[in-house]
Amino acid sequence: MAAMIFMVVCITFQTRNVTDADNQKAILLGVGAAFAVMCATIISLPLFHDTPLNVPPMIATGTVAVVTFWSRSKLS
């Protein structure tokens, strides 16, 4: 739950001023960091608690994190 709140706060904070490519880079950095934290949270849950590893959400959040970092690198 805390990771999801972190994602929302991170994305909301980064989208406060969207005008050009530099702002888009900041937004994509925030989104990528948020999804990376969420993926790390999903991975760490089975290590520290008795919860089963959820592979599909782990793959999905990791993929979105990688795609956003890749998209950020492609902006000119």
DSSP file (Angstrom, degrees, kcal/mol; ACC not computed):
  #  RESIDUE AA STRUCTURE BP1 BP2  ACC     N-H-->O    O-->H-N    N-H-->O    O-->H-N    TCO  KAPPA ALPHA  PHI   PSI    X-CA   Y-CA   Z-CA
    1    1 A M     >        0   0    0      0, 0.0     4,-2.2     0, 0.0     5,-0.2   0.000 360.0 360.0 360.0 -41.8    0.0    0.0    0.0
    2    2 A A  H  >  +     0   0    0      1,-0.2     4,-2.3     2,-0.2     5,-0.1   0.877 360.0  53.0 -64.9 -36.6    2.8    2.4    0.8
    3    3 A A  H  > S+     0   0    0      2,-0.2     4,-2.1     1,-0.2    -1,-0.2   0.882 108.4  50.2 -66.1 -37.1    4.5    1.7   -2.5
    4    4 A M  H  > S+     0   0    0      2,-0.2     4,-2.2     1,-0.2    -2,-0.2   0.907 110.6  49.1 -67.1 -41.1    1.3    2.5   -4.3
    5    5 A I  H  X S+     0   0    0     -4,-2.2     4,-2.5     1,-0.2     5,-0.2   0.900 109.6  52.8 -63.6 -39.8    1.0    5.8   -2.4
    6    6 A F  H  X S+     0   0    0     -4,-2.3     4,-2.6     1,-0.2    -2,-0.2   0.901 107.8  51.9 -61.2 -40.5    4.6    6.6   -3.3
    7    7 A M  H  X S+     0   0    0     -4,-2.1     4,-2.5     2,-0.2     5,-0.2   0.937 111.0  46.5 -61.0 -47.0    3.8    6.0   -7.0
    8    8 A V  H  X S+     0   0    0     -4,-2.2     4,-2.5     1,-0.2     5,-0.2   0.919 114.7  46.5 -63.7 -44.2    0.9    8.4   -6.9
    9    9 A V  H  X S+     0   0    0     -4,-2.5     4,-2.6     2,-0.2    -1,-0.2   0.915 113.0  49.8 -64.3 -43.0    2.8   11.1   -5.0
   10   10 A C  H  X S+     0   0    0     -4,-2.6     4,-1.8    -5,-0.2    -2,-0.2   0.923 114.6  43.2 -63.3 -45.6    5.8   10.7   -7.3
   11   11 A I  H  X S+     0   0    0     -4,-2.5     4,-1.3    -5,-0.2    -2,-0.2   0.911 115.0  49.5 -68.3 -42.5    3.7   11.0  -10.5
   12   12 A T  H  < S+     0   0    0     -4,-2.5     3,-0.2    -5,-0.2    -2,-0.2   0.901 110.8  50.1 -63.8 -41.1    1.6   13.8   -9.2
   13   13 A F  H >< S+     0   0    0     -4,-2.6     3,-0.9     1,-0.2    -1,-0.2   0.891 111.5  48.2 -64.0 -39.5    4.6   15.8   -8.1
   14   14 A Q  H 3< S+     0   0    0     -4,-1.8     3,-0.5     1,-0.2    -1,-0.2   0.718 106.1  57.7 -76.3 -20.8    6.3   15.4  -11.5
   15   15 A T  T 3< S+     0   0    0     -4,-1.3     3,-0.3    -3,-0.2    -1,-0.2   0.237  72.7 102.4 -94.6  15.0    3.3   16.4  -13.5
   16   16 A R  S <  S+     0   0    0     -3,-0.9     2,-0.4     1,-0.3    -1,-0.2   0.821  91.4  25.0 -71.3 -29.4    2.8   19.9  -11.9
   17   17 A N        +     0   0    0     -3,-0.5     2,-0.6     6,-0.1    -1,-0.3  -0.833  69.6 171.2-137.6  98.0    4.3   21.8  -14.9
   18   18 A V        +     0   0    0     -2,-0.4     3,-0.1    -3,-0.3    -3,-0.1  -0.919  27.3 121.4-110.5 112.4    4.2   20.1  -18.3
   19   19 A T        +     0   0    0     -2,-0.6     2,-0.2     1,-0.4    -1,-0.1   0.581  68.1   7.2-135.2 -37.5    5.3   22.3  -21.2
   20   20 A D  S  > S-     0   0    0      1,-0.0     4,-1.8     0, 0.0    -1,-0.4  -0.719  85.9 -76.7-140.7-171.5    8.3   20.9  -23.1
   21   21 A A  H  > S+     0   0    0      1,-0.2     4,-2.1    -2,-0.2     5,-0.1   0.817 122.0  59.0 -64.4 -32.8   10.5   17.9  -23.5
   22   22 A D  H  > S+     0   0    0      1,-0.2     4,-1.7     2,-0.2    -1,-0.2   0.904 107.3  46.8 -64.6 -39.3   12.6   18.7  -20.4
   23   23 A N  H  > S+     0   0    0     -3,-0.3     4,-2.2     1,-0.2    -1,-0.2   0.873 109.4  54.5 -68.1 -36.2    9.4   18.5  -18.3
   24   24 A Q  H  X S+     0   0    0     -4,-1.8     4,-2.7     1,-0.2    -2,-0.2   0.879 105.4  53.6 -64.4 -36.4    8.5   15.3  -20.0
   25   25 A K  H  X S+     0   0    0     -4,-2.1     4,-2.1     2,-0.2    -1,-0.2   0.905 108.5  49.3 -63.4 -40.9   11.9   13.9  -19.0
   26   26 A A  H  X S+     0   0    0     -4,-1.7     4,-2.2     2,-0.2    -2,-0.2   0.899 111.7  49.0 -64.7 -40.2   11.3   14.8  -15.4
   27   27 A I  H  X S+     0   0    0     -4,-2.2     4,-2.7     2,-0.2     5,-0.2   0.935 111.6  48.0 -65.2 -46.0    7.9   13.1  -15.5
   28   28 A L  H  X S+     0   0    0     -4,-2.7     4,-2.6     1,-0.2    -1,-0.2   0.857 110.0  53.3 -64.7 -33.9    9.2    9.9  -17.0
   29   29 A L  H  X S+     0   0    0     -4,-2.1     4,-2.4    -5,-0.2    -1,-0.2   0.923 111.0  46.4 -64.6 -43.3   12.0    9.9  -14.4
   30   30 A G  H  X S+     0   0    0     -4,-2.2     4,-2.3     2,-0.2    -2,-0.2   0.906 114.1  47.1 -64.3 -42.4    9.4   10.1  -11.7
   31   31 A V  H  X S+     0   0    0     -4,-2.7     4,-2.5     2,-0.2     5,-0.2   0.914 112.8  49.4 -66.3 -42.9    7.2    7.4  -13.2
   32   32 A G  H  X S+     0   0    0     -4,-2.6     4,-2.1    -5,-0.2    -2,-0.2   0.906 112.3  47.5 -63.1 -41.7   10.2    5.1  -13.8
   33   33 A A  H  X S+     0   0    0     -4,-2.4     4,-2.3     2,-0.2    -1,-0.2   0.900 111.5  51.6 -65.3 -40.7   11.4    5.6  -10.2
   34   34 A A  H  X S+     0   0    0     -4,-2.3     4,-2.1     1,-0.2    -2,-0.2   0.927 112.4  44.3 -63.6 -45.0    7.9    5.0   -8.9
   35   35 A F  H  X S+     0   0    0     -4,-2.5     4,-2.4     2,-0.2    -1,-0.2   0.844 111.3  54.5 -70.5 -31.7    7.5    1.7  -10.8
   36   36 A A  H  X S+     0   0    0     -4,-2.1     4,-2.4    -5,-0.2    -2,-0.2   0.907 109.3  47.8 -65.5 -40.7   11.0    0.6   -9.9
   37   37 A V  H  X S+     0   0    0     -4,-2.3     4,-2.2     2,-0.2    -2,-0.2   0.906 111.7  50.3 -64.9 -41.1   10.1    1.1   -6.2
   38   38 A M  H  X S+     0   0    0     -4,-2.1     4,-2.2     2,-0.2    -2,-0.2   0.908 110.8  49.0 -63.8 -41.2    6.9   -0.8   -6.7
   39   39 A C  H  X S+     0   0    0     -4,-2.4     4,-2.2     2,-0.2    -2,-0.2   0.910 111.1  50.0 -63.8 -42.5    8.7   -3.7   -8.4
   40   40 A A  H  X S+     0   0    0     -4,-2.4     4,-2.3     1,-0.2    -2,-0.2   0.868 109.6  52.0 -63.9 -36.3   11.3   -3.8   -5.6
   41   41 A T  H  X S+     0   0    0     -4,-2.2     4,-1.6     2,-0.2    -2,-0.2   0.915 109.2  49.0 -65.1 -43.0    8.5   -3.9   -3.0
   42   42 A I  H  < S+     0   0    0     -4,-2.2    12,-0.3     1,-0.2    -2,-0.2   0.885 114.3  46.4 -63.9 -38.5    6.8   -6.8   -4.8
   43   43 A I  H  X S+     0   0    0     -4,-2.2     4,-0.5     1,-0.2    -2,-0.2   0.877 112.5  49.8 -70.7 -37.8   10.2   -8.6   -4.9
   44   44 A S  H  X S+     0   0    0     -4,-2.3     4,-1.8     1,-0.2     5,-0.3   0.724  92.1  77.3 -78.1 -21.0   11.0   -7.9   -1.2
   45   45 A L  H  X S+     0   0    0     -4,-1.6     4,-2.1     1,-0.2     6,-0.5   0.924  96.3  44.7 -57.3 -48.2    7.6   -9.1    0.2
   46   46 A P  H  4 S+     0   0    0      0, 0.0    -1,-0.2     0, 0.0    -2,-0.2   0.796 111.8  55.6 -67.6 -24.1    8.4  -12.8   -0.1
   47   47 A L  H  < S+     0   0    0     -4,-0.5    -2,-0.2    -3,-0.3    -3,-0.1   0.865 121.5  24.5 -74.3 -35.1   11.9  -12.2    1.4
   48   48 A F  H  < S+     0   0    0     -4,-1.8     2,-0.3    -3,-0.2    -1,-0.2   0.559 125.9  36.4-109.6 -11.6   10.7  -10.5    4.6
   49   49 A H  S  < S-     0   0    0     -4,-2.1     2,-0.9    -5,-0.3     0, 0.0  -0.853  86.9-102.5-134.4 169.4    7.2  -11.8    5.0
   50   50 A D  S    S+     0   0    0     -2,-0.3    -3,-0.1    -3,-0.0    -5,-0.1  -0.306  75.8 125.0 -90.8  51.6    5.4  -15.1    4.5
   51   51 A T        -     0   0    0     -2,-0.9    -2,-0.2    -6,-0.5     2,-0.1  -0.868  64.0-111.5-108.1 145.1    3.7  -14.0    1.3
   52   52 A P        -     0   0    0      0, 0.0     2,-0.4     0, 0.0    -7,-0.0  -0.391  37.4 -99.8 -72.6 152.7    4.0  -15.9   -2.0
   53   53 A L        -     0   0    0     -7,-0.1     2,-0.9    -8,-0.1   -10,-0.1  -0.595  29.6-149.3 -73.4 124.4    5.9  -14.3   -4.9
   54   54 A N     >  -     0   0    0     -2,-0.4     4,-1.4   -12,-0.3     5,-0.1  -0.829  16.7-178.2 -97.1  99.8    3.6  -12.7   -7.4
   55   55 A V  H  > S+     0   0    0     -2,-0.9     4,-2.7     2,-0.2     5,-0.3   0.916  72.5  55.1 -70.6 -46.2    5.4  -13.1  -10.7
   56   56 A P  H  > S+     0   0    0      0, 0.0     4,-2.5     0, 0.0    -1,-0.2   0.925 111.4  43.7 -59.2 -45.5    2.9  -11.4  -13.1
   57   57 A P  H  > S+     0   0    0      0, 0.0     4,-2.7     0, 0.0     5,-0.3   0.877 113.5  53.1 -65.6 -32.8    2.8   -8.1  -11.1
   58   58 A M  H  X S+     0   0    0     -4,-1.4     4,-2.0     2,-0.2     5,-0.2   0.931 112.5  43.5 -64.8 -44.6    6.6   -8.2  -10.7
   59   59 A I  H  X S+     0   0    0     -4,-2.7     4,-2.4     2,-0.2    -1,-0.2   0.910 114.8  50.3 -66.3 -42.4    7.1   -8.6  -14.4
   60   60 A A  H  X S+     0   0    0     -4,-2.5     4,-2.3    -5,-0.3    -2,-0.2   0.938 113.7  42.6 -64.5 -48.2    4.5   -5.9  -15.3
   61   61 A T  H  X S+     0   0    0     -4,-2.7     4,-2.1     1,-0.2    -1,-0.2   0.883 115.3  50.4 -68.7 -36.7    5.9   -3.3  -13.0
   62   62 A G  H  X S+     0   0    0     -4,-2.0     4,-2.3    -5,-0.3    -1,-0.2   0.898 110.5  49.9 -64.6 -40.0    9.5   -4.0  -14.0
   63   63 A T  H  X S+     0   0    0     -4,-2.4     4,-2.7     2,-0.2    -2,-0.2   0.912 110.4  49.2 -65.3 -43.1    8.6   -3.8  -17.6
   64   64 A V  H  X S+     0   0    0     -4,-2.3     4,-2.3     2,-0.2    -1,-0.2   0.899 110.9  51.2 -64.0 -39.3    6.8   -0.5  -17.2
   65   65 A A  H  X S+     0   0    0     -4,-2.1     4,-2.1     2,-0.2    -2,-0.2   0.934 112.5  45.2 -62.1 -45.9    9.9    0.8  -15.3
   66   66 A V  H  X S+     0   0    0     -4,-2.3     4,-2.4     1,-0.2    -2,-0.2   0.915 113.1  50.6 -64.8 -42.7   12.3   -0.3  -18.0
   67   67 A V  H  X S+     0   0    0     -4,-2.7     4,-2.8     2,-0.2    -1,-0.2   0.888 110.4  49.2 -64.9 -39.0   10.0    1.1  -20.8
   68   68 A T  H  X S+     0   0    0     -4,-2.3     4,-2.3     2,-0.2    -1,-0.2   0.910 112.1  47.5 -69.3 -39.6    9.7    4.5  -19.1
   69   69 A F  H  X S+     0   0    0     -4,-2.1     4,-1.6    -5,-0.2    -2,-0.2   0.897 114.2  48.2 -65.4 -37.6   13.5    4.8  -18.6
   70   70 A W  H  X S+     0   0    0     -4,-2.4     4,-1.1     2,-0.2    -2,-0.2   0.915 111.4  49.6 -66.6 -43.3   14.0    3.8  -22.2
   71   71 A S  H  X S+     0   0    0     -4,-2.8     4,-0.7     1,-0.2     3,-0.3   0.882 108.4  54.2 -62.9 -37.8   11.4    6.3  -23.4
   72   72 A R  H >< S+     0   0    0     -4,-2.3     3,-0.7     1,-0.2    -1,-0.2   0.884 106.2  51.7 -63.4 -37.6   13.1    9.0  -21.3
   73   73 A S  H 3< S+     0   0    0     -4,-1.6    -1,-0.2     1,-0.2    -2,-0.2   0.762 106.1  55.8 -71.1 -22.6   16.4    8.3  -23.0
   74   74 A K  H 3< S+     0   0    0     -4,-1.1    -1,-0.2    -3,-0.3    -2,-0.2   0.610  83.0 103.5 -84.9 -12.8   14.8    8.6  -26.5
   75   75 A L    <<        0   0    0     -4,-0.7    -3,-0.0    -3,-0.7   -53,-0.0  -0.461 360.0 360.0 -69.9 141.2   13.4   12.2  -25.9
   76   76 A S              0   0    0     -2,-0.1    -1,-0.1     0, 0.0   -54,-0.1   0.441 360.0 360.0 -99.2 360.0   15.4   14.9  -27.6
